[in-house]
């Protein structure tokens, strides 16, 4: 099964925004077992878009198109599709109804300009958009099935997951032809991860690895295309599924064993999600004291659904007066060692744990840059403490990568990773 991806919009051509939609769709199609042949970017010219849509109809099985479904004059995708497929535009009752429902739920006024979004190529199948105003649609022409989605990434991703993906799986009978597991690595670069995992495909038939860098984490996907090797006649039987699970687990253990103890999640989770999973499993509560990370740890932790079950308190104590007045850091510690020191970090962590009553706590204090560094404590110096029942550890790291924002992200990730490891070791 082959597919191509088409992202539309002059803002993409001009370089004002990046095509994150194309990258997302390519990953998701690949995970499904669909081969992505090409990703293209086209402007808002309707004739150009119509010509490309027509050409693709004899070249591939699936085309995913994003953008140009809005209410303004430069949103011309539906009109271009109608021209390409030699059908008229028609007011689609299903599209109109989904839009009216969306506007009604949010108390918005439905205007005449919004009606434009319900004019779709005749014969198109509406894909509901519960996350925005523009309905998506799909249509078949020659050998190809087309799926049109909004360009707004938050709307597009939801529409793909809940509307497009299930339709592709059912229509092309590809569900169950590929299985994916994922482990997440912190503390190794992508090239080093690749080196350590050389020989995987020679070791495991009908399996391959895919790598994705999501700073500062590396995701390793284990992709199993097992259908040809299954013993049962009916793929999806309990016997077959158990065989697939066993293959994936064996491959995962092989991967984990070679990654120098840097795998922090065998469940494919972010650092904050993995930390939350462990806290929930062990019924522990958390508090955070941050200086150089400016609340990034607390933000990441509270982005996880259900974090209110374990997250108690955070304090972003940038000033020394806040460190002493709020957290109880001793004046002598700051005078003798300064704000960026292991002793300061440890007193911060113990202080936030004490005043919150949390089971575990983590703290950060450092120099994110670009200024503020010294010969003794250069930019990138960060001290991180993690405390809890049965453990109290503090470490100094040198993590400068030349960008203040990325330094802060790396400091926050290092803190969560340290706390994860301490909880696993001691709780």
N, C-alpha and C positions, 0 to 999 in steps of 0.2 A: 504494500500500500504506500503510495507516494503523495506528497503534499507540497504546496508552495504557499508562502505567506506574503501578503501585500499590505504595507502600511501606507496610508494616504495622509496628505496634508502639506501645504506649503511651509508650515513651521518646521517640518522635518527636513525638507529639501534645503531650507535656508540655514539649518543647523541651530535653530533657536531652542529646540528640545531634542533629546535623544530618543531613539526608537526602542524603548524598553518593551513595548508590546511584542515586537518581532522576536526578541530574545526569549520572553516568557513563553510565547506560543511554540517556539522551536523546542524548548525544553520539555514542555508538556506533551507535544506530539511524539517526541523521541521516547519519552517514558512510556507512552502507549504502544510503542512498536511501529509507529508510522515514520517512514523515511522522509525527512525534510530535504528537498532538492535545492530550494532557493528562497532567500528573503529579499524582497524588493521594496523600495520606497518610491512613491509617486506623488506628485503635487496635486493641486485641486482642479487641474484642467480636466473637464468631463470627457472630452473627446479622446484625450490620451489614455485616461483610465478605461474608457469603453473599449478602446483598441486592445489594451493589454488583457482585459477580462475575456474578450473574444478569443484571443490567441491562446490563452491558458486552457480553454475548454477542450482542446484536443491534446494537451501535453501532460496532464497530471490527473489524479483522482480527486483530490481535495484542494480547495483554495480557501484560506482564511484571510478575510479583509477587515482591517480596522480603520475607523475614522470616517468623517464626512457624513454622519447621519443626523447632525444637529439641525436647528431651526433657521440658521442664517444663510445668506446667499452663497457663501463659499462652501456650503455642505452639499456636494453634488453627487455623492456616491450612488444613491438610489436611482437618480436620473441616468447616470452613466451605465448602471447595471441594466436598466430597461432598454437602453439603446444597444448595448452589447448583445442582449439575449432576444432582441427583436420582439419585445412585448411592450404594451403601453404601461404608463404609470396609472395606478388606480388607488382610490381611497380604501385602505384595508380596515375592515370593521374590527378585526382582532387587535390590530395595532392601536386603533383609536381607543378601544376599551381599556387596554393595559395602560395607556397614557392617562386617561381620565381617572382611573383608579389610583395611579401614582400621585397625581395632583391632588385628588381628594384626600388621600391619607395624610398629606403634608399641609393641607390647607392653602395650597397655591391656586392662583387663578389660571384657568386654561384659556390661552389666547389663540387668536387666529394663526399667528406665526408658528405656534406649536403643532397645529394641524398638518403643517408641511411634513413633519416627521412620520405621519401615518400614510403618506403617499408612497407606495412601494410597487415594484414591478409586479404586474399581474401574474398570479399563480405562486407568489412567494409564500413561504411558511413563516409565520411570525415566531420570533424567539423573544420571550418576555424579558423585560428589563425592570427588575424590582429595585434597582439601585440608582436609577437615573431616568431621564425623560425619553431617551431615544430607543425605540424598539429595534431589536436586531431582526434579521431574517435570513432564511436559507432558500436556495433555489437550485435546480439541476439544469444543466445545459450541455448538450453533447455528452461526453463521457464523464463530466466533472460535476461535483457537488460543491457549491459555493456557500460560505457562511460569512455573513456581514455582521460586524459587531461595532459598538461605539469605540472611539479613540481614547476616551478617558480611561486610564489604566484600572482604576478601582471598579468601574462598571464592566470593562472588558473581561477582567479576570473572573469575576463572579458569573458573567454570562457564559464564559467558556466552560467553567467547572460544572455549572448546573444546567446548562442548556445545550451547548455545542458538543462537549465531550460525550455525554450519554448518547446523543444522536449518532455521532460517528461510530461509537462502539456497537450500537445496535444495527445501524444501517450497513456497516462494512464487516460485521461479525468478527471484530478484532478483540473483543473483551476476553481476557484470560490468555492472550498469546504472549504477554510479557509481564514479568514480575520484577519489582524493584525494591531493594532494601537500601538503607543508607546509614553510614556512620559519620560522625563529625569529629574533626581533628583541630586541636589548638596547639600552637607552638612549633609547627613545621610549615615551611613554604610548600607551594604546589609542586615545584620541581622535585623537592626532596621526597614528598609523598609519592610521586610517580616513580622515583628511583627505587624506593623501598618496596613498591608493589609490582615491580617488574617480574614477569613470569606468571602472572595471574591467569591469563587466557590460555597459556600452555598447560596450566594445572587443572583448570576447570573448563570442560567442554561446554559449548553453547552458552557461555557466560562472558560478560565483559565489564569493565569498569569505566565510569565517567566521573570526571573531576570538575568541581566548581568552587572558585574562590569567592567567598562572601566575607570580605574583610571584617575581622582578622581570622576568620575560620575557613577551613577547607572541608567541603562536603565530598565524600566518596560514595558514589552510587554503585551498588552491585546490581547489575542488570542480568536477569535470567530469562533466556528464550528457550524454555524447556520442552515445548510441546512435541518436538520431533522425537524426544527421548523417553516420553512417558510410556508406561506399560499399559495403561488402560486405553480403551477405544474412545471413551467419552471424556475429553478434556474438561476438567472442572469437577470430576468425581472426588469423593473424599480421599480415595487412595492416591489419586494423582496429586491433589493439593498437599497431602502429607509429604509426598516425595519432593515436591517443589520446596516446601518449607525446610525440609532436611538439607536440600542442596544449598539453599540460601544461608542457612545457619552455619553449615560447614565452611562455606566461602567467607562468611562474615568473620568467623573465628580465625581463619587464615589471614585475613586483612588486619584484624586487630592485633594479632600476634607479631606483625611485622612493623607496626607503626610506633615503635620506641616509647610505648606507654603514653602516647599523646592523644589517644581517643578519649574524649570526654563524654560522648553519648553514642550508644549503640542503637538508639531509637530515632536517630535523625533529627534531633532537637537543637534549637539554639541554646546558647549558654544559659540564658535566663529561663528558658523552658525546662532544661535539664535540672537546673538548681531548684526550680519550683517542684518538679517531679520528685526529687529526692527529699525535699523538705516535707512534702505532703505524705510521702511513703513512710517517713520516719516520725511524722507528727511533731515537727520542730517549727519554731517561729523564728523570724529574722528581723534584724534591725541593721541599718546602714549609716555610717558616718563618712561623708565625702568632703574633700577639699578640692584637689586638682581636677577631679572628674565632674564636679559641678552638678551632680544629680543624675548623671547618666546611668549609674547602676540602678538607682531607684526607679527611673523611668523604664528601663528594660524589664525590671522585675514586675512592675505593675502593668506592663503591656500584656502579660500573660493572664489569660482568663482564670479566675479562681484564686488569684494572688492574695485576695483579702483574707483567705483562710490561714495564711502563714506570715504575711508581711505586716509588721506592727508600726514601724517608725523609721523615718530617715531624717538626717540633719546635714545640710550643706553648710559646713562651718569653714568659710574661706578665711575670715580674719582670725588672728590669734586670740582676740578677745572672745570670739565665739567658741573657740576651742576650749578656752578655760572656763568661760561663763556657762556654756551649755553642757559641754561634755566632761568638764572637770579635769582637763589636762593641767598638770602642774606648771605654774609659772617657771619654776626652776628647770623643768624639762625643756621649755622653749628657750630659756636664756642659755642653758648649757649646750643644747644640741640644735636648736632651730626648729622651724615648723616641719621641715622635710627630714625626718629621721625615724629610725625604727622605734625608738622609745615613744615618740609622739604618736606614731600610728597605733602602737599597742595601747596607749592610754586612751586614744580616741575610740578604738573598738571596744575596750572594756567599759568606757564611759557610756556609749550608746546602748550597750547591752544592759548596763545597770539601770539606767533611767527608763528604759522601755520594758524591761522584764523579759526580753527575748531569750530564746535558747541559744541562738548563734548570732554573731555579728561580724561585719567586715568593714574595714576602713581604708581610705586612700589619702595620701598626702604626697605631693610631688611638684615637679616643674614641667609644665606642658609646652612652654616656649611661646613665641620664638625667643623672648628675652627672659631674664631672671636667673640664668644659669651661672655657675661659678666653676672654677677649676676643680674644687672638691665635689661640687654637686652640679654637674652640667645639665643642660636641657635634656629631658627624658628620664631623669632620676625620679623614681617613684617608690615610696615605701608603703607596703600593704600588710595589714594585720588581719588575721582571722581567729576568732575566739569562740569557744563553745564548751559544752560538757566534755571534759577529758582532753581538751587541746587548747593551746595558745601558741600561735606561730606568727612570726613577722619576717618579711623578706624585703630586701632592697633590689630593685631591678634598674637596668639602664635600657630604655626602650625608645629612644628618639628615632623617628623615621622622617623627620623634616617637615612635619605639618602639625600644627597645634590641634586641629580637630581630630586627626587620625591618632595622634598621641593620646588624646583623652579617651577615644574609643578603645585603644589598645590597653590603657591603664584599667579601664572598667572591665574589659574582658578578662584580663589577667587576674583581677580581684575575684570575679565570679568563679574562674577556673580554680584558683587556690582554695576558695571556700568549698567548692564541690569535692575536691580531693581530700580536704581535711575531714569533712563530714563522712565520706566513705571510709576513711581510715579509722576514724575514732568513734563514730556514733552507731 
